Every structure is written in structure tokens, then in C-alpha cells.
Amino acid sequence: MRKSACFTGHRTIKSNMNSFSALLLSVIELMVEDRGITDYYAGGAFGSSIERKAEFERFLGLADSEDYVSEHKTMTCMKERNARLVELVSDCCICYWNTNDFRSGTGQTVHMAHKKGIALINLF
């Protein structure tokens, strides 16, 4: 069985981007080396998942596949996307989450992952 992780996070990162990127890379390397996680899922929203449109396009170019919960933005598509992330993941949710913010999409995703028994790594 393939091991998998997802990424979720707030749109604004309150730390130095170079430091954050280095931390994220070290966590991913640890997940690959120590836990054997080979599949990674991201929601694709601008913010901690992807910072800019050019980076988004580059990110998509690196992906093995794309999966959309909706062809168009709807009132529920973000929650559906977050639920789909958690559904796909078996091992770990790597997040950038302010624990005081349960009402955000990130908070909802973390809550769903926790309820499913998925390990959480919070980079906040």
C-alpha cells in the first residue's frame, strides 16, 4: 500500500518565506526517508499550498495527476476539496495552521484529518 500525505494551510504565512520553505523541504525529506511517504496531495489554493500563479502552474506541471471536485467555484467546493484531501490521505497531514482558528478551511481540514486518525505536523 502506498503511503500518502496532504498539505493544507492558511493563505498568509507569518514567517520568512525562505525559512518556511527550508522547514517544509526538511519535513518532506523526513516523510520520504523515515516514513516512506510517496504520494502528496495539495488543494491548490493560493497561500501556503501555492504562493503565486506562476508557481501554481509549475506545481501542476510536476503533478502526476489532477483531480477537481467541481468545474466551477460553488458555495461548497472548498469544503468538498478539503474532504477529498483527507479522503485520499493515509498517513500524514502537513499543515500551516493557527490552532486558534478552527473556523477556517485549514481548521476544518485538520479536524477531519484528526478525526480520521491521520498524524498532523503543524509548521505554524
N, CA, C and O atoms as a GROMACS GRO file, in nm:
protein
  496
    1MET      N    1   0.084  -0.119   0.000
    1MET     CA    2   0.000   0.000   0.000
    1MET      C    3   0.088   0.125   0.000
    1MET      O    4   0.182   0.136   0.078
    2ARG      N    5   0.056   0.217  -0.088
    2ARG     CA    6   0.132   0.342  -0.096
    2ARG      C    7   0.096   0.432   0.021
    2ARG      O    8  -0.020   0.438   0.062
    3LYS      N    9   0.195   0.501   0.074
    3LYS     CA   10   0.173   0.594   0.184
    3LYS      C   11   0.157   0.734   0.129
    3LYS      O   12   0.221   0.771   0.031
    4SER      N   13   0.069   0.813   0.194
    4SER     CA   14   0.039   0.945   0.140
    4SER      C   15   0.024   1.051   0.248
    4SER      O   16  -0.004   1.021   0.364
    5ALA      N   17   0.042   1.175   0.205
    5ALA     CA   18   0.028   1.292   0.293
    5ALA      C   19  -0.039   1.403   0.213
    5ALA      O   20  -0.037   1.404   0.090
    6CYS      N   21  -0.098   1.498   0.287
    6CYS     CA   22  -0.156   1.615   0.220
    6CYS      C   23  -0.101   1.742   0.283
    6CYS      O   24  -0.044   1.740   0.392
    7PHE      N   25  -0.119   1.850   0.212
    7PHE     CA   26  -0.080   1.983   0.259
    7PHE      C   27  -0.205   2.068   0.272
    7PHE      O   28  -0.293   2.065   0.186
    8THR      N   29  -0.212   2.145   0.380
    8THR     CA   30  -0.318   2.244   0.398
    8THR      C   31  -0.260   2.359   0.478
    8THR      O   32  -0.167   2.340   0.556
    9GLY      N   33  -0.315   2.478   0.460
    9GLY     CA   34  -0.261   2.590   0.536
    9GLY      C   35  -0.334   2.720   0.508
    9GLY      O   36  -0.408   2.733   0.411
   10HIS      N   37  -0.310   2.816   0.596
   10HIS     CA   38  -0.366   2.949   0.582
   10HIS      C   39  -0.304   3.018   0.460
   10HIS      O   40  -0.192   2.986   0.420
   11ARG      N   41  -0.378   3.110   0.405
   11ARG     CA   42  -0.331   3.178   0.284
   11ARG      C   43  -0.211   3.269   0.310
   11ARG      O   44  -0.130   3.292   0.220
   12THR      N   45  -0.199   3.321   0.430
   12THR     CA   46  -0.089   3.411   0.464
   12THR      C   47   0.007   3.341   0.560
   12THR      O   48  -0.034   3.288   0.663
   13ILE      N   49   0.133   3.341   0.522
   13ILE     CA   50   0.237   3.281   0.606
   13ILE      C   51   0.306   3.393   0.682
   13ILE      O   52   0.356   3.488   0.622
   14LYS      N   53   0.308   3.381   0.816
   14LYS     CA   54   0.360   3.488   0.900
   14LYS      C   55   0.506   3.468   0.939
   14LYS      O   56   0.550   3.517   1.043
   15SER      N   57   0.581   3.397   0.856
   15SER     CA   58   0.723   3.379   0.882
   15SER      C   59   0.800   3.407   0.754
   15SER      O   60   0.740   3.419   0.647
   16ASN      N   61   0.929   3.416   0.765
   16ASN     CA   62   1.014   3.437   0.649
   16ASN      C   63   0.997   3.322   0.551
   16ASN      O   64   1.008   3.205   0.588
   17MET      N   65   0.969   3.355   0.424
   17MET     CA   66   0.941   3.251   0.325
   17MET      C   67   1.060   3.158   0.302
   17MET      O   68   1.041   3.038   0.279
   18ASN      N   69   1.182   3.211   0.307
   18ASN     CA   70   1.298   3.124   0.289
   18ASN      C   71   1.309   3.023   0.403
   18ASN      O   72   1.336   2.905   0.380
   19SER      N   73   1.287   3.070   0.526
   19SER     CA   74   1.291   2.980   0.641
   19SER      C   75   1.177   2.878   0.635
   19SER      O   76   1.197   2.760   0.663
   20PHE      N   77   1.058   2.926   0.597
   20PHE     CA   78   0.944   2.836   0.586
   20PHE      C   79   0.968   2.730   0.479
   20PHE      O   80   0.942   2.612   0.501
   21SER      N   81   1.018   2.772   0.364
   21SER     CA   82   1.045   2.677   0.254
   21SER      C   83   1.147   2.573   0.296
   21SER      O   84   1.132   2.455   0.264
   22ALA      N   85   1.252   2.616   0.368
   22ALA     CA   86   1.355   2.522   0.415
   22ALA      C   87   1.294   2.422   0.514
   22ALA      O   88   1.324   2.302   0.509
   23LEU      N   89   1.209   2.471   0.604
   23LEU     CA   90   1.143   2.384   0.701
   23LEU      C   91   1.052   2.283   0.630
   23LEU      O   92   1.054   2.164   0.661
   24LEU      N   93   0.974   2.330   0.536
   24LEU     CA   94   0.883   2.243   0.461
   24LEU      C   95   0.962   2.136   0.385
   24LEU      O   96   0.923   2.019   0.385
   25LEU      N   97   1.070   2.176   0.320
   25LEU     CA   98   1.151   2.079   0.247
   25LEU      C   99   1.210   1.974   0.341
   25LEU      O  100   1.213   1.856   0.306
   26SER      N  101   1.255   2.015   0.458
   26SER     CA  102   1.311   1.918   0.553
   26SER      C  103   1.204   1.821   0.603
   26SER      O  104   1.232   1.704   0.625
   27VAL      N  105   1.081   1.870   0.622
   27VAL     CA  106   0.971   1.783   0.665
   27VAL      C  107   0.938   1.682   0.555
   27VAL      O  108   0.917   1.564   0.583
   28ILE      N  109   0.933   1.728   0.431
   28ILE     CA  110   0.904   1.637   0.319
   28ILE      C  111   1.014   1.532   0.307
   28ILE      O  112   0.984   1.414   0.288
   29GLU      N  113   1.140   1.573   0.318
   29GLU     CA  114   1.251   1.477   0.312
   29GLU      C  115   1.239   1.374   0.423
   29GLU      O  116   1.262   1.255   0.400
   30LEU      N  117   1.204   1.417   0.542
   30LEU     CA  118   1.185   1.326   0.655
   30LEU      C  119   1.070   1.229   0.628
   30LEU      O  120   1.080   1.110   0.658
   31MET      N  121   0.961   1.280   0.572
   31MET     CA  122   0.847   1.194   0.540
   31MET      C  123   0.885   1.086   0.439
   31MET      O  124   0.844   0.971   0.451
   32VAL      N  125   0.964   1.123   0.340
   32VAL     CA  126   1.006   1.027   0.237
   32VAL      C  127   1.104   0.926   0.296
   32VAL      O  128   1.086   0.805   0.279
   33GLU      N  129   1.206   0.974   0.366
   33GLU     CA  130   1.312   0.887   0.416
   33GLU      C  131   1.269   0.800   0.534
   33GLU      O  132   1.295   0.679   0.535
   34ASP      N  133   1.203   0.859   0.632
   34ASP     CA  134   1.170   0.785   0.754
   34ASP      C  135   1.035   0.714   0.750
   34ASP      O  136   1.019   0.608   0.812
   35ARG      N  137   0.940   0.770   0.679
   35ARG     CA  138   0.805   0.711   0.678
   35ARG      C  139   0.767   0.646   0.545
   35ARG      O  140   0.663   0.580   0.536
   36GLY      N  141   0.850   0.666   0.443
   36GLY     CA  142   0.822   0.605   0.313
   36GLY      C  143   0.701   0.663   0.242
   36GLY      O  144   0.638   0.595   0.161
   37ILE      N  145   0.668   0.788   0.271
   37ILE     CA  146   0.554   0.852   0.206
   37ILE      C  147   0.594   0.893   0.064
   37ILE      O  148   0.691   0.966   0.044
   38THR      N  149   0.517   0.844  -0.033
   38THR     CA  150   0.550   0.868  -0.173
   38THR      C  151   0.448   0.955  -0.245
   38THR      O  152   0.480   1.015  -0.348
   39ASP      N  153   0.326   0.963  -0.195
   39ASP     CA  154   0.220   1.038  -0.262
   39ASP      C  155   0.182   1.160  -0.178
   39ASP      O  156   0.160   1.149  -0.057
   40TYR      N  157   0.173   1.276  -0.243
   40TYR     CA  158   0.142   1.401  -0.175
   40TYR      C  159   0.027   1.470  -0.246
   40TYR      O  160   0.022   1.474  -0.370
   41TYR      N  161  -0.065   1.525  -0.168
   41TYR     CA  162  -0.182   1.592  -0.222
   41TYR      C  163  -0.190   1.734  -0.168
   41TYR      O  164  -0.164   1.759  -0.050
   42ALA      N  165  -0.227   1.828  -0.256
   42ALA     CA  166  -0.245   1.968  -0.216
   42ALA      C  167  -0.374   2.019  -0.277
   42ALA      O  168  -0.413   1.978  -0.386
   43GLY      N  169  -0.438   2.109  -0.206
   43GLY     CA  170  -0.566   2.162  -0.253
   43GLY      C  171  -0.555   2.261  -0.367
   43GLY      O  172  -0.652   2.281  -0.441
   44GLY      N  173  -0.440   2.322  -0.382
   44GLY     CA  174  -0.420   2.414  -0.493
   44GLY      C  175  -0.466   2.556  -0.470
   44GLY      O  176  -0.464   2.636  -0.563
   45ALA      N  177  -0.507   2.591  -0.350
   45ALA     CA  178  -0.546   2.729  -0.322
   45ALA      C  179  -0.422   2.816  -0.308
   45ALA      O  180  -0.316   2.768  -0.267
   46PHE      N  181  -0.436   2.942  -0.343
   46PHE     CA  182  -0.324   3.034  -0.323
   46PHE      C  183  -0.302   3.049  -0.173
   46PHE      O  184  -0.397   3.053  -0.096
   47GLY      N  185  -0.177   3.058  -0.133
   47GLY     CA  186  -0.141   3.069   0.008
   47GLY      C  187  -0.030   2.972   0.039
   47GLY      O  188   0.065   2.960  -0.038
   48SER      N  189  -0.041   2.903   0.152
   48SER     CA  190   0.069   2.814   0.190
   48SER      C  191   0.082   2.695   0.098
   48SER      O  192   0.192   2.639   0.086
   49SER      N  193  -0.026   2.653   0.031
   49SER     CA  194  -0.014   2.544  -0.066
   49SER      C  195   0.065   2.591  -0.187
   49SER      O  196   0.156   2.522  -0.233
   50ILE      N  197   0.031   2.706  -0.238
   50ILE     CA  198   0.098   2.762  -0.356
   50ILE      C  199   0.091   2.915  -0.345
   50ILE      O  200  -0.017   2.970  -0.326
   51GLU      N  201   0.206   2.983  -0.359
   51GLU     CA  202   0.209   3.128  -0.334
   51GLU      C  203   0.163   3.212  -0.452
   51GLU      O  204   0.086   3.306  -0.432
   52ARG      N  205   0.205   3.183  -0.571
   52ARG     CA  206   0.175   3.269  -0.685
   52ARG      C  207   0.128   3.186  -0.804
   52ARG      O  208   0.146   3.064  -0.808
   53LYS      N  209   0.066   3.255  -0.902
   53LYS     CA  210   0.012   3.184  -1.019
   53LYS      C  211   0.121   3.110  -1.096
   53LYS      O  212   0.098   2.996  -1.138
   54ALA      N  213   0.238   3.170  -1.116
   54ALA     CA  214   0.347   3.103  -1.188
   54ALA      C  215   0.391   2.978  -1.114
   54ALA      O  216   0.418   2.874  -1.175
   55GLU      N  217   0.398   2.988  -0.982
   55GLU     CA  218   0.434   2.870  -0.902
   55GLU      C  219   0.325   2.764  -0.911
   55GLU      O  220   0.354   2.644  -0.912
   56PHE      N  221   0.199   2.808  -0.917
   56PHE     CA  222   0.087   2.716  -0.932
   56PHE      C  223   0.101   2.636  -1.062
   56PHE      O  224   0.084   2.514  -1.064
   57GLU      N  225   0.131   2.706  -1.170
   57GLU     CA  226   0.147   2.640  -1.300
   57GLU      C  227   0.265   2.542  -1.296
   57GLU      O  228   0.256   2.432  -1.350
   58ARG      N  229   0.375   2.582  -1.234
   58ARG     CA  230   0.492   2.494  -1.220
   58ARG      C  231   0.455   2.372  -1.136
   58ARG      O  232   0.495   2.260  -1.167
   59PHE      N  233   0.382   2.395  -1.030
   59PHE     CA  234   0.337   2.288  -0.941
   59PHE      C  235   0.252   2.186  -1.017
   59PHE      O  236   0.272   2.066  -1.003
   60LEU      N  237   0.158   2.236  -1.097
   60LEU     CA  238   0.074   2.146  -1.175
   60LEU      C  239   0.157   2.066  -1.275
   60LEU      O  240   0.127   1.949  -1.301
   61GLY      N  241   0.260   2.128  -1.330
   61GLY     CA  242   0.347   2.059  -1.424
   61GLY      C  243   0.423   1.944  -1.360
   61GLY      O  244   0.463   1.850  -1.429
   62LEU      N  245   0.444   1.949  -1.231
   62LEU     CA  246   0.515   1.843  -1.158
   62LEU      C  247   0.422   1.732  -1.111
   62LEU      O  248   0.468   1.623  -1.075
   63ALA      N  249   0.294   1.759  -1.112
   63ALA     CA  250   0.198   1.662  -1.059
   63ALA      C  251   0.181   1.543  -1.154
   63ALA      O  252   0.186   1.557  -1.276
   64ASP      N  253   0.160   1.428  -1.094
   64ASP     CA  254   0.130   1.308  -1.173
   64ASP      C  255  -0.014   1.312  -1.225
   64ASP      O  256  -0.044   1.255  -1.330
   65SER      N  257  -0.101   1.380  -1.151
   65SER     CA  258  -0.241   1.388  -1.193
   65SER      C  259  -0.309   1.507  -1.126
   65SER      O  260  -0.257   1.563  -1.030
   66GLU      N  261  -0.424   1.542  -1.178
   66GLU     CA  262  -0.508   1.648  -1.122
   66GLU      C  263  -0.647   1.590  -1.100
   66GLU      O  264  -0.694   1.506  -1.177
   67ASP      N  265  -0.711   1.636  -0.993
   67ASP     CA  266  -0.846   1.588  -0.961
   67ASP      C  267  -0.925   1.708  -0.914
   67ASP      O  268  -0.885   1.776  -0.819
   68TYR      N  269  -1.036   1.736  -0.976
   68TYR     CA  270  -1.118   1.850  -0.941
   68TYR      C  271  -1.250   1.804  -0.881
   68TYR      O  272  -1.311   1.709  -0.930
   69VAL      N  273  -1.294   1.870  -0.775
   69VAL     CA  274  -1.423   1.836  -0.716
   69VAL      C  275  -1.536   1.911  -0.784
   69VAL      O  276  -1.653   1.875  -0.768
   70SER      N  277  -1.502   2.015  -0.860
   70SER     CA  278  -1.603   2.094  -0.929
   70SER      C  279  -1.540   2.163  -1.049
   70SER      O  280  -1.423   2.201  -1.047
   71GLU      N  281  -1.618   2.177  -1.154
   71GLU     CA  282  -1.572   2.250  -1.273
   71GLU      C  283  -1.571   2.401  -1.248
   71GLU      O  284  -1.494   2.475  -1.309
   72HIS      N  285  -1.658   2.446  -1.158
   72HIS     CA  286  -1.673   2.588  -1.129
   72HIS      C  287  -1.675   2.608  -0.977
   72HIS      O  288  -1.706   2.516  -0.902
   73LYS      N  289  -1.641   2.729  -0.935
   73LYS     CA  290  -1.646   2.760  -0.792
   73LYS      C  291  -1.792   2.760  -0.746
   73LYS      O  292  -1.879   2.822  -0.807
   74THR      N  293  -1.816   2.688  -0.637
   74THR     CA  294  -1.951   2.681  -0.579
   74THR      C  295  -1.942   2.717  -0.432
   74THR      O  296  -1.833   2.737  -0.379
   75MET      N  297  -2.055   2.724  -0.366
   75MET     CA  298  -2.057   2.756  -0.223
   75MET      C  299  -1.991   2.646  -0.140
   75MET      O  300  -1.941   2.672  -0.030
   76THR      N  301  -1.990   2.523  -0.191
   76THR     CA  302  -1.939   2.411  -0.113
   76THR      C  303  -1.810   2.350  -0.167
   76THR      O  304  -1.758   2.255  -0.108
   77CYS      N  305  -1.756   2.402  -0.276
   77CYS     CA  306  -1.643   2.334  -0.340
   77CYS      C  307  -1.517   2.331  -0.252
   77CYS      O  308  -1.441   2.234  -0.257
   78MET      N  309  -1.494   2.434  -0.172
   78MET     CA  310  -1.375   2.434  -0.086
   78MET      C  311  -1.384   2.327   0.022
   78MET      O  312  -1.288   2.255   0.048
   79LYS      N  313  -1.501   2.316   0.084
   79LYS     CA  314  -1.519   2.212   0.186
   79LYS      C  315  -1.510   2.073   0.122
   79LYS      O  316  -1.453   1.980   0.180
   80GLU      N  317  -1.566   2.058   0.003
   80GLU     CA  318  -1.557   1.930  -0.069
   80GLU      C  319  -1.412   1.898  -0.103
   80GLU      O  320  -1.370   1.782  -0.091
   81ARG      N  321  -1.336   1.998  -0.146
   81ARG     CA  322  -1.194   1.979  -0.175
   81ARG      C  323  -1.119   1.934  -0.051
   81ARG      O  324  -1.039   1.840  -0.058
   82ASN      N  325  -1.143   1.999   0.061
   82ASN     CA  326  -1.075   1.962   0.186
   82ASN      C  327  -1.110   1.820   0.229
   82ASN      O  328  -1.024   1.745   0.274
   83ALA      N  329  -1.237   1.784   0.215
   83ALA     CA  330  -1.278   1.648   0.248
   83ALA      C  331  -1.211   1.547   0.155
   83ALA      O  332  -1.173   1.438   0.199
   84ARG      N  333  -1.197   1.582   0.028
   84ARG     CA  334  -1.132   1.493  -0.068
   84ARG      C  335  -0.985   1.474  -0.033
   84ARG      O  336  -0.933   1.363  -0.045
   85LEU      N  337  -0.917   1.581   0.009
   85LEU     CA  338  -0.777   1.569   0.052
   85LEU      C  339  -0.765   1.466   0.163
   85LEU      O  340  -0.680   1.377   0.157
   86VAL      N  341  -0.849   1.477   0.263
   86VAL     CA  342  -0.843   1.386   0.378
   86VAL      C  343  -0.881   1.245   0.335
   86VAL      O  344  -0.823   1.148   0.385
   87GLU      N  345  -0.976   1.232   0.245
   87GLU     CA  346  -1.015   1.100   0.195
   87GLU      C  347  -0.898   1.029   0.126
   87GLU      O  348  -0.882   0.908   0.141
   88LEU      N  349  -0.817   1.104   0.051
   88LEU     CA  350  -0.706   1.045  -0.024
   88LEU      C  351  -0.586   1.007   0.063
   88LEU      O  352  -0.507   0.921   0.024
   89VAL      N  353  -0.573   1.070   0.178
   89VAL     CA  354  -0.452   1.057   0.259
   89VAL      C  355  -0.461   0.941   0.357
   89VAL      O  356  -0.565   0.915   0.417
   90SER      N  357  -0.348   0.870   0.371
   90SER     CA  358  -0.343   0.757   0.463
   90SER      C  359  -0.255   0.781   0.585
   90SER      O  360  -0.272   0.714   0.687
   91ASP      N  361  -0.160   0.875   0.577
   91ASP     CA  362  -0.058   0.881   0.681
   91ASP      C  363  -0.039   1.014   0.753
   91ASP      O  364  -0.022   1.014   0.875
   92CYS      N  365  -0.041   1.126   0.682
   92CYS     CA  366   0.002   1.250   0.746
   92CYS      C  367  -0.063   1.372   0.680
   92CYS      O  368  -0.081   1.377   0.559
   93CYS      N  369  -0.096   1.470   0.763
   93CYS     CA  370  -0.143   1.600   0.716
   93CYS      C  371  -0.040   1.703   0.759
   93CYS      O  372  -0.024   1.730   0.878
   94ILE      N  373   0.030   1.760   0.662
   94ILE     CA  374   0.129   1.865   0.690
   94ILE      C  375   0.056   1.997   0.675
   94ILE      O  376   0.006   2.030   0.567
   95CYS      N  377   0.050   2.073   0.784
   95CYS     CA  378  -0.031   2.194   0.781
   95CYS      C  379   0.046   2.316   0.830
   95CYS      O  380   0.147   2.305   0.899
   96TYR      N  381  -0.006   2.431   0.792
   96TYR     CA  382   0.036   2.560   0.847
   96TYR      C  383  -0.092   2.618   0.904
   96TYR      O  384  -0.170   2.683   0.834
   97TRP      N  385  -0.113   2.593   1.035
   97TRP     CA  386  -0.242   2.620   1.097
   97TRP      C  387  -0.227   2.688   1.232
   97TRP      O  388  -0.159   2.637   1.321
   98ASN      N  389  -0.292   2.803   1.245
   98ASN     CA  390  -0.303   2.872   1.373
   98ASN      C  391  -0.412   2.798   1.451
   98ASN      O  392  -0.529   2.800   1.413
   99THR      N  393  -0.374   2.734   1.560
   99THR     CA  394  -0.467   2.650   1.636
   99THR      C  395  -0.584   2.727   1.695
   99THR      O  396  -0.681   2.666   1.741
  100ASN      N  397  -0.577   2.860   1.696
  100ASN     CA  398  -0.690   2.941   1.743
  100ASN      C  399  -0.795   2.962   1.635
  100ASN      O  400  -0.899   3.023   1.662
  101ASP      N  401  -0.770   2.914   1.515
  101ASP     CA  402  -0.859   2.939   1.402
  101ASP      C  403  -0.926   2.810   1.355
  101ASP      O  404  -0.888   2.754   1.253
  102PHE      N  405  -1.025   2.763   1.430
  102PHE     CA  406  -1.097   2.640   1.396
  102PHE      C  407  -1.198   2.661   1.284
  102PHE      O  408  -1.240   2.563   1.221
  103ARG      N  409  -1.239   2.785   1.258
  103ARG     CA  410  -1.344   2.811   1.162
  103ARG      C  411  -1.294   2.821   1.018
  103ARG      O  412  -1.374   2.827   0.925
  104SER      N  413  -1.162   2.822   0.999
  104SER     CA  414  -1.106   2.833   0.865
  104SER      C  415  -1.114   2.698   0.792
  104SER      O  416  -1.139   2.594   0.853
  105GLY      N  417  -1.093   2.704   0.662
  105GLY     CA  418  -1.086   2.580   0.584
  105GLY      C  419  -0.971   2.492   0.632
  105GLY      O  420  -0.983   2.369   0.634
  106THR      N  421  -0.861   2.555   0.669
  106THR     CA  422  -0.748   2.479   0.723
  106THR      C  423  -0.788   2.409   0.852
  106THR      O  424  -0.759   2.291   0.872
  107GLY      N  425  -0.856   2.483   0.940
  107GLY     CA  426  -0.902   2.423   1.065
  107GLY      C  427  -0.997   2.307   1.041
  107GLY      O  428  -0.989   2.205   1.109
  108GLN      N  429  -1.086   2.322   0.944
  108GLN     CA  430  -1.179   2.213   0.911
  108GLN      C  431  -1.104   2.091   0.858
  108GLN      O  432  -1.135   1.978   0.895
  109THR      N  433  -1.004   2.115   0.772
  109THR     CA  434  -0.926   2.004   0.715
  109THR      C  435  -0.849   1.931   0.824
  109THR      O  436  -0.847   1.808   0.829
  110VAL      N  437  -0.786   2.008   0.912
  110VAL     CA  438  -0.710   1.948   1.023
  110VAL      C  439  -0.804   1.867   1.112
  110VAL      O  440  -0.769   1.756   1.154
  111HIS      N  441  -0.922   1.920   1.141
  111HIS     CA  442  -1.019   1.849   1.224
  111HIS      C  443  -1.060   1.717   1.158
  111HIS      O  444  -1.068   1.614   1.225
  112MET      N  445  -1.087   1.721   1.027
  112MET     CA  446  -1.125   1.598   0.956
  112MET      C  447  -1.011   1.496   0.958
  112MET      O  448  -1.034   1.376   0.975
  113ALA      N  449  -0.887   1.544   0.940
  113ALA     CA  450  -0.770   1.454   0.941
  113ALA      C  451  -0.753   1.392   1.080
  113ALA      O  452  -0.727   1.272   1.092
  114HIS      N  453  -0.767   1.475   1.183
  114HIS     CA  454  -0.755   1.425   1.321
  114HIS      C  455  -0.862   1.320   1.350
  114HIS      O  456  -0.834   1.217   1.410
  115LYS      N  457  -0.984   1.347   1.305
  115LYS     CA  458  -1.096   1.254   1.326
  115LYS      C  459  -1.070   1.120   1.256
  115LYS      O  460  -1.113   1.015   1.305
  116LYS      N  461  -1.001   1.124   1.142
  116LYS     CA  462  -0.968   1.004   1.068
  116LYS      C  463  -0.847   0.931   1.128
  116LYS      O  464  -0.818   0.817   1.089
  117GLY      N  465  -0.777   0.996   1.220
  117GLY     CA  466  -0.660   0.933   1.284
  117GLY      C  467  -0.531   0.956   1.209
  117GLY      O  468  -0.434   0.884   1.229
  118ILE      N  469  -0.529   1.056   1.122
  118ILE     CA  470  -0.410   1.090   1.044
  118ILE      C  471  -0.318   1.177   1.130
  118ILE      O  472  -0.364   1.269   1.197
  119ALA      N  473  -0.188   1.147   1.126
  119ALA     CA  474  -0.089   1.224   1.200
  119ALA      C  475  -0.085   1.367   1.146
  119ALA      O  476  -0.100   1.390   1.026
  120LEU      N  477  -0.065   1.464   1.236
  120LEU     CA  478  -0.058   1.605   1.198
  120LEU      C  479   0.081   1.659   1.226
  120LEU      O  480   0.139   1.632   1.331
  121ILE      N  481   0.134   1.734   1.131
  121ILE     CA  482   0.259   1.808   1.150
  121ILE      C  483   0.226   1.954   1.122
  121ILE      O  484   0.197   1.991   1.008
  122ASN      N  485   0.229   2.036   1.226
  122ASN     CA  486   0.192   2.177   1.213
  122ASN      C  487   0.318   2.263   1.204
  122ASN      O  488   0.399   2.263   1.297
  123LEU      N  489   0.334   2.335   1.094
  123LEU     CA  490   0.451   2.419   1.072
  123LEU      C  491   0.429   2.565   1.113
  123LEU      O  492   0.513   2.651   1.085
  124PHE      N  493   0.317   2.595   1.179
  124PHE     CA  494   0.283   2.733   1.217
  124PHE      C  495   0.381   2.786   1.320
  124PHE      O  496   0.368   2.900   1.364
   0.00000   0.00000   0.00000
